[in-house]
Amino acid sequence: MVALVHEEQGVRERVIPKVRAQGFPFDNGEFELIVEPINTPLPENDPLNFSADRIQWSESWQNKPEVSYSLAEQ
């Protein structure tokens, strides 16, 4: 919902890691919230910037399954 409001205002939010958690139980890291114009180019090589071309599909998922459908009762 907030993303839609920001879009109407021409801005977007981006979260970036600021301080890493140390790895203890119930540990917390620290993040920075950046509010910027929606048309600002995203940083290069940002590991948090997800796009479909970065998906690594398993080869078995790329093969089309051999499925046959029948309306006849068996």
N, C-alpha and C positions, 0 to 999 in steps of 0.2 A: 504494500500500500504506500509506504513512504517513497519507494522508487517512482511510483506514478506521480506523486506530488512533486518530487524533485524534477522529473521529466517536464512537467508543466512549467517549472521555474527555470528550466534550461541548465540544471546542474545534476551531478551524480556524486555518489560516495564511493570511495575506494579505501579498503583497509590494508595496511601494510604492517608487517611485524616490526616492532621497535626494540623490545627486549625479549630474548628467548627464555622460556622456562628452564629451570636448572635440571628438571627431571625427577624431582621428588614427588611422592604421593600428594595429591591435591594441590599441585604446583600451578602457578599461573604465569603466563607471559604477559607482555604489554604490547598493545597495538596502537597504531596511530590512525585516526580517521581523517581522510582527506576529502574535502568537498571542493569540486572543481567544475568548470564549465563542461557540459555534456559532450562538446565536440573537441575537447582536448585530446591529442593523441595519447594512447596508453604507452607506458614505458616499454622499451624493447626488452625481450627476454624476461618478462615478469612471470615468475612461476605461478602466481595466483591468477593470471589472465588465462581463462579457459576458452579454448576454441575447438571446434569439431575436428580440425586438421591435426590436433595433437593427440587424438584418441588412438591408442594402439589396440587394434582389434585382434583377437585370437584368430589364427588361420582357420580353425574349425568353425568359427562363427561366420566366416566369409563364404563358406561353401553353402550352396542352396540345399536345403533338406529335401529328401525324396519323400513327399507326402502325397498320398492319393485320397481323394474325398469321394464318398459314395453316398447317394441318398437311399440306396436299397438296404433293406434290413438283412441282417445276417443270421 
